[in-house]
Amino acid sequence: MKTVFISKRAKSINDLPKQAASQNVILRAEDGKEFILAEVDDFDREIELARQNKNLMKYLDERGKEKATIPLEDLEKELGLAV
């Protein structure tokens, strides 16, 4: 994902984020292609950044491949926490 900053001098473009704050905006290019301009909330942005973190994604992939689990009761016994 790429972030593009809008100059204050671009008045017609600066109106678009204001419009997108209340409802999504469809941008239609001269060639007919359409794009959506929508407000991004913090959670969506956080997920996007996490997906770009290669170390985190590698770690999660490795964790997802783990097959063996230890039942809670066995772990409590092993740690001397069993009641």
N, C-alpha and C positions, 0 to 999 in steps of 0.2 A: 504494500500500500504506500502511496506517495502523498505527502502533504504539500499543498500549494498555498502560498500566502498571497492574499489579495491586497494590492496597493490601495491606499485611501483615495487616490485620484480616479480609480475605476468605479465611478458612481453606479452605473447600471449593474455591474457585477456585484458590488457591495450590497445591493438590494436582495440578491438571491439568497444569501444565508438568512436574512431576516424573514423572507418568505418561507424558507425551509424549516425555520423554527416552529412554525404553526402547522405546516403540512409539507409532505415531500414534494419536490419539484422535479419535473421531467425536463431535461435539456435536450433539444432536438438540433442536431448538427445539419449543416447544409446538405450533406450526403444522405440524410434521412436516419442516421444512427441516433438512438436515444439513450440517454443516461439519466440516472436518478441522483438527485442531490438531497440528502437526508441528514438530519441531526444525528450525531453519534453520541450515545450516552457513555459515561465513564466505564461501565462494566464491559460494553462491547469493545471499547478501545483497549482496556486491560487484557481482554482475551486475545485480541489481535496481536498485541505486543508479546504476550506469553507464547503464542504460536510461532513468533519469529525468533524466540530464544532457543537456539539449537541445543544448548546444554540441557535445558529443562525438558525439551521434547525427547532427547536421547534418554534421559533419566526415566521419564514416564513410559517410554517404549520398553525399557528394560524391566521396569516394575510390572508392566502389563504382561510380560512373558513369564513371570514367576508363577509356578504351579502349586508349590507346596505352601500350606498354611498350618498354623498351630492353633488348635482349639483353645479358647480362653481358659477353660478349666485346667488344661495341661500346663499352660503358661503360668497360671497362678500357683500350681503345685511346684513347678520348677523354681519359681521365685520365692517360695515359702509363704505365699499369700493366701493359700487355700483355707477356707473356714471350715 
